[in-house]
């Protein structure tokens, strides 16, 4: 059941939200960035950090929490690991001339500063400035925590000029980025599209599963399409294909699943052996309220064409809504 915490809170899109996996006293949601409207109807990019405690329904949203902080951004990614939130990339500003796409990595230390959402100490942001060989700037990408929780995997996105199909892993212990694969080298069908932005990605064991998105660069003048009835990505360039990549064996499946809609900027989670997809923009650019379910199958050939060898045991299979 949904409950509104702040009925008059401004609409925000393109932000991130993560849950801290801490003890009961410190469990909370952290949201950062995004774009919103002011009271005069103008649109601006946020650098605001919000803290939401589900137990007490406490909500604190303050531009002074954790200063200095990352520059304002939207369409970035964030993950939580132990007592740290990692924020990567995004688009810094908007307007007639698009702003800068980013490739900076910021860490927010949570530790013992939060109790029931209340701040009892310092919340500290740290930028990983000395990292070399980092991913190119991008927005609309995805970031997921590896199965063994040793690092963060980043896939895809766009810088406004090209759409990317690379995979990078940031390792927490060593503070290092490493590009593990450039997917174009795996394709045996020139018509297959692995590069995308505005998609979703989840880890299923040691497999990366990515669904939907757009396969061509966005119309930068229409990047605010969520507030305006203008297409950010042409309908014909949206995809409903599902990428299934074995991180350990470096094997790839690209499946076209019957009846799966081509969504953009949706969300997905992996729960109880099923991938649940919710929301996003449908082909007519109307927002979707569908809840879509994908269930792994042991017979990839039954459900779609396969490119590459892939993992025979658990490619994505059935679809239902």
ABEGO torsion letter per residue (X at the ends): XBBBABAABBBBBGBBBBBBBBBAAABBBBBBEEBBBBAAGBBBBBABBBBBBAAAGBBBBBAABGOBBBBBBBGBBBBBBEABBBBBEEBABBEABBBBBBABBBBBBAEAABBGGBBBEBBBBBBBAABBGBBBBBBGBBBBBBAAGABBBBBEEBAGABBBABBBBBBAAAGBBBBABBAAAABABAABBABBBGBBBBBBEABBBBBEEBABBBBAAAAAAAABBBBABBAAABBABBBBBBAAAGBBBBBBBBGBBBBBGBBBBBBGGBBBBBEEBBAAGBBBABBBBBBBBABAAAAEBBBEAEBAAABBBBBBX
